[in-house]
Amino acid sequence: MRTAVIGASGYSGGELLRLLAGHPDFEVMAISAHSNAGEDVMAIHPFLHSYSGRKFIDVGSIDWNEIDFAFLALPHGESAKIAQEIPQNVKIVDLGADFRLEDPLMWKKYYGGDHSGTWTYGLPELFREQIVVQKRVANPGCYATAITLSIAPMSEYIENDIVVVAASGTTGAGRSAKINLLGSEVMGSLTTYKFGGVHQHTPEIEQALKNATGIDPKISFTPILAPMPRGILATISAKLTKAISTEEAHEFFSRFFKNEDCVTVLPLGQMPQTSAVYGTNRVHIQVACDARTQRLTISTAIDNLGKGAAGQAIQNANLMCGFPESTGLSA
C-alpha cells in the first residue's frame, strides 16, 4: 500500500512513521507537515534513521493518484478539510476527532464548530466486522480506548453511573509549546485538568459503549496530567447489579478478550503499569470486586501513542486492507 502520513511532525505522526518503517505491507511515499514543509524528517524526529534524507512536504503537493492509503494525524477540525480533497478510492484512518461523534450537538458542545459527519469507529475489539469493509475509519481517542475496553466486558453487570479517573503522559496534549507542559512545570507534579465532566472523550466513550453493548452509560471522567512523556493508566469504578467475586469478574474479562492479540487480562495479583506497554499496541487490564461496597474496579494501562493512537491506526489499516491484524505491531 502506497501510503501518506499527513501531520507527520507531531507525536502521533512520528510514532506512525516509526511503526510503518517496519511494516511489510505499507510503503511511506509522502510525509506531510504543513508548518515544517521543507525540513528534514530527522530534524524533528531524530530517532527515525530509516527516513534519513527525507523531507516533510506540504499536503497540497501530494499526487493522490500515487497513494493507496492515508493516515491523518492532525489537530481536531483539520482532518475534515483534508479528507474532502482525497479521492474516494484512497483508504483513510483519521487519528483526530473530526469523524468520531454521531451527534452534531455533542460535537458542538465539546469541540465547537460544524459537525463533519461520522465514520466507522475504529475500536477493533468491539467493531471489527464494521471496520473490515470500510474505506474511512475514525481512530478512537486515547482515553476513550482504555476506558471503553475496560467497561464493555461486564457492562450488563454494572449500574450505568460509572466513575473514571485516568492519568496520561504529556504527549497526549500534542506537540505545541505550552507553559503548563514544560518539563520544569510537569516533573514532580500531578494535576487534574478539564475538571467536572468537560473532557471531549466523555461523549465518545458513552457513544461507543451504547453502540457496542446497548447500555446507556453516564461517565463521570476526571483526567490527570502525569509527569511522564507517554502512557495512560485508567481506574474505572461502577456499582455491581449482582454479587460477583473478583475471580468471577476476572473470568468474565478473560473470556471476553480470549482471542484478542492486543489485550492481556493480567493474572490476579499482577497490576497494569505504563512501562510494560511503552511503545506497543498492548492493553493490560486487571479487575477486582469490593464485596463490602459491591463495586467493580478495573485498572487499565495503554501507551497513548500506541494503542491510543498510531498503533491502533495501523491495526485498523491492517483490517481495512486484509492484512493480519497485528502486522507491524509485534514490538
DOSEDO-104809 format. One record per residue (C-alpha): residue number from 0; residue in one letter; x, y, z. Coordinates in steps of 0.25 Angstrom, whole numbers, plus 2048, in hexadecimal, padded with zeros to 3 digits. Last residue first. Layout:
BEGIN
NUM:A:X:Y:Z
...
//
This chain:
BEGIN
330:A:81C:7ED:84D
329:S:814:7E3:844
328:L:80B:7EF:83F
327:G:80F:7EE:830
326:T:805:7E4:82D
325:S:7FB:7E2:839
324:E:7EE:7E2:831
323:P:7F3:7D8:826
322:F:7F1:7E0:819
321:G:7E4:7E2:812
320:C:7E6:7F1:80F
319:M:7DB:7F6:818
318:L:7E0:7ED:824
317:N:7EE:7F1:822
316:A:7EA:7FF:822
315:N:7E3:7FE:82F
314:Q:7EF:7F7:836
313:I:7F7:802:830
312:A:7EE:80D:836
311:Q:7EE:805:843
310:G:7FD:806:844
309:A:7FD:815:840
308:A:7F3:81A:84A
307:G:7EF:814:858
306:K:7F4:806:855
305:G:802:80D:853
304:L:803:81C:855
303:N:7FA:81B:862
302:D:802:80F:866
301:I:7F8:806:86E
300:A:7F5:803:87C
299:T:7E8:7FE:882
298:S:7E3:7FC:891
297:I:7D5:7F8:893
296:T:7CC:7F9:89F
295:L:7BF:7F3:8A2
294:R:7B7:7F7:8AD
293:Q:7AE:7F0:8B7
292:T:7B3:7F9:8C3
291:R:7B8:7EE:8CC
290:A:7BA:7E3:8C2
289:D:7C4:7EC:8BA
288:C:7C5:7E5:8AD
287:A:7D3:7E6:8A6
286:V:7D8:7E7:897
285:Q:7E5:7E8:890
284:I:7E7:7EC:881
283:H:7F4:7EE:878
282:V:7F1:7F3:86A
281:R:7FC:7F2:860
280:N:7FF:7F9:853
279:T:80E:7FB:858
278:G:818:807:85A
277:Y:816:806:86A
276:V:80C:7FB:86E
275:A:814:7F6:87A
274:S:819:804:87E
273:T:80A:808:87F
272:Q:807:7FE:88B
271:P:7FC:7F4:88C
270:M:7FB:7ED:899
269:Q:7FE:7DE:89C
268:G:7F7:7D7:8A7
267:L:7ED:7D0:89E
266:P:7F4:7CD:891
265:L:7F3:7D8:887
264:V:7E8:7D9:87D
263:T:7F0:7DC:870
262:V:7EA:7E3:864
261:C:7F2:7E5:857
260:D:7F0:7D7:851
259:E:7E1:7D5:855
258:N:7DC:7C7:855
257:K:7DA:7C6:864
256:F:7D5:7D4:866
255:F:7C7:7D2:86A
254:R:7CB:7C4:871
253:S:7D6:7CB:879
252:F:7CD:7D6:87D
251:F:7C2:7CD:882
250:E:7CC:7C4:889
249:H:7D2:7D0:891
248:A:7C4:7D4:895
247:E:7C1:7C6:89A
246:E:7CE:7C6:8A2
245:T:7CC:7D4:8A8
244:S:7BE:7CF:8AD
243:I:7B1:7D3:8A7
242:A:7A5:7D8:8AF
241:K:79A:7DE:8A6
240:T:798:7EC:8A0
239:L:7A6:7F0:8A2
238:K:7A9:7FF:8A5
237:A:7B4:804:89C
236:S:7C3:808:89D
235:I:7CD:80B:892
234:T:7DC:80E:894
233:A:7E3:812:888
232:L:7F3:812:886
231:I:7F7:818:879
230:G:805:819:873
229:R:80F:823:86D
228:P:818:82E:871
227:M:818:82D:880
226:P:813:837:88B
225:A:805:833:88B
224:L:7F9:83C:887
223:I:7EC:837:88D
222:P:7DF:835:887
221:T:7D2:834:88F
220:F:7C6:82D:888
219:S:7B8:82B:88D
218:I:7B2:822:882
217:K:7A3:820:881
216:P:7A0:813:87A
215:D:795:810:870
214:I:797:801:86F
213:G:795:7FA:861
212:T:7A3:7F3:861
211:A:7AB:7F8:855
210:N:7A3:804:851
209:K:7A0:809:85F
208:L:7AE:807:863
207:A:7B4:80F:857
206:Q:7AA:81A:859
205:E:7AD:81B:868
204:I:7BC:81B:866
203:E:7BB:826:85B
202:P:7B2:82E:863
201:T:7BD:82F:86E
200:H:7C9:830:865
199:Q:7C8:83F:864
198:H:7CB:841:873
197:V:7C0:84A:879
196:G:7BC:841:884
195:G:7C0:84A:890
194:F:7CF:84C:88E
193:K:7D5:84E:881
192:Y:7E2:84D:888
191:T:7E7:845:895
190:T:7F5:848:899
189:L:801:83F:89D
188:S:80F:844:8A0
187:G:81E:840:8A1
186:M:821:844:892
185:V:815:84C:88C
184:E:819:85B:88D
183:S:828:859:88B
182:G:826:850:87F
181:L:81D:85A:878
180:L:80F:855:877
179:N:808:861:87F
178:I:80F:86B:876
177:K:80A:865:869
176:A:812:862:85C
175:S:80A:85A:852
174:R:80E:84C:852
173:G:801:846:856
172:A:7F9:845:863
171:G:7FA:835:864
170:T:809:837:863
169:T:809:83B:871
168:G:806:82E:877
167:S:7F8:82A:87B
166:A:7F1:827:889
165:A:7E3:821:88A
164:V:7D8:823:894
163:V:7CB:81D:88F
162:V:7BD:81B:897
161:I:7B2:814:890
160:D:7A3:816:893
159:N:79D:80C:889
158:E:79C:801:894
157:I:7A4:7F5:892
156:Y:7A2:7E6:88E
155:E:79E:7E8:87F
154:S:7AA:7F1:87C
153:M:7B3:7E6:881
152:P:7BC:7E4:874
151:A:7BA:7F3:86F
150:I:7BF:7FB:87B
149:S:7CE:7FA:87A
148:L:7CF:7FA:86A
147:T:7C7:807:86B
146:I:7D0:80D:875
145:A:7DE:80A:86E
144:T:7D9:80D:860
143:A:7D1:81A:864
142:Y:7DE:81F:86C
141:C:7E6:81E:85F
140:G:7DB:823:855
139:P:7D5:819:84B
138:N:7DA:819:83D
137:A:7CF:81D:833
136:V:7CF:813:827
135:R:7CC:816:818
134:K:7CE:80C:80D
133:Q:7C5:802:815
132:V:7C2:7F3:814
131:V:7CC:7EE:81E
130:I:7C8:7F8:828
129:Q:7B9:7F4:82A
128:E:7BD:7E6:82E
127:R:7C8:7EA:837
126:F:7BF:7F3:840
125:L:7C1:7EF:84E
124:E:7D0:7EB:84F
123:P:7D3:7F3:842
122:L:7D0:800:848
121:G:7CF:808:83B
120:Y:7C2:810:83B
119:T:7BC:810:82D
118:W:7BC:81E:828
117:T:7B2:829:82D
116:G:7B0:837:827
115:S:7B7:844:827
114:H:7B0:84B:832
113:D:7B2:85A:832
112:G:7B9:862:83C
111:G:7BB:85F:84B
110:Y:7C3:853:851
109:Y:7BB:84E:85D
108:K:7AD:855:85C
107:K:7AD:856:84C
106:W:7B1:847:84B
105:M:7A7:843:855
104:L:79C:84B:84D
103:P:7A1:845:840
102:D:79E:837:846
101:E:7A6:82B:83F
100:L:7B3:82E:845
99:R:7C0:828:83F
98:F:7C2:830:832
97:D:7CA:83C:836
96:A:7D1:836:842
95:G:7DF:834:83C
94:L:7E6:827:839
93:D:7DF:827:82B
92:V:7E1:819:824
91:I:7DF:81B:815
90:K:7DE:812:809
89:V:7E0:819:7FB
88:N:7D6:815:7F1
87:Q:7CD:820:7F6
86:P:7D7:82B:7F1
85:I:7DD:834:7FC
84:E:7D9:843:7FC
83:Q:7CD:840:805
82:A:7D6:83A:80F
81:I:7E0:846:810
80:K:7D5:84F:816
79:A:7CF:845:81E
78:S:7DC:842:825
77:E:7DF:850:82A
76:G:7D4:851:834
75:H:7DB:84A:83F
74:P:7EA:84B:83D
73:L:7F0:841:832
72:A:7F5:833:831
71:L:7EE:82F:824
70:F:7F3:822:81F
69:A:7F2:820:810
68:F:7F1:813:808
67:D:7F2:810:7F9
66:I:7FA:81C:7F4
65:E:800:81E:7E6
64:N:7F3:824:7E0
63:W:7F3:82D:7ED
62:D:7FF:835:7E8
61:I:803:83D:7F4
60:S:808:84B:7F3
59:G:7FC:851:7FA
58:V:800:849:807
57:D:80C:851:808
56:I:819:849:809
55:F:822:844:814
54:K:82F:840:810
53:R:836:832:80E
52:G:846:831:80F
51:S:845:828:81B
50:Y:838:821:81C
49:S:83D:814:821
48:H:844:81C:82C
47:L:837:820:832
46:F:83D:822:840
45:P:840:831:83D
44:H:831:834:83B
43:I:830:843:838
42:A:83D:845:831
41:M:83D:837:82D
40:V:831:83A:824
39:D:83A:844:81D
38:E:832:852:81B
37:G:82C:856:80E
36:A:81E:856:814
35:N:81E:858:823
34:S:812:861:824
33:H:809:858:81B
32:A:80F:84A:81F
31:S:80E:83F:814
30:I:816:832:813
29:A:812:82C:805
28:M:816:81F:7FF
27:V:816:816:80C
26:E:816:808:808
25:F:80B:7FF:80F
24:D:80B:7F0:80E
23:P:818:7EB:815
22:H:817:7F5:821
21:G:824:7F9:828
20:A:825:807:823
19:L:815:808:825
18:L:817:807:834
17:R:821:812:835
16:L:81A:81B:82B
15:L:80D:819:833
14:E:814:81D:840
13:G:819:829:83A
12:G:80B:82D:835
11:S:805:82A:843
10:Y:810:834:849
9:G:80E:83E:83F
8:S:817:841:832
7:A:80F:837:82A
6:G:802:83F:828
5:I:7FE:837:81C
4:V:805:829:81A
3:A:803:824:80C
2:T:804:816:808
1:R:806:80D:7FB
0:M:800:800:800
//
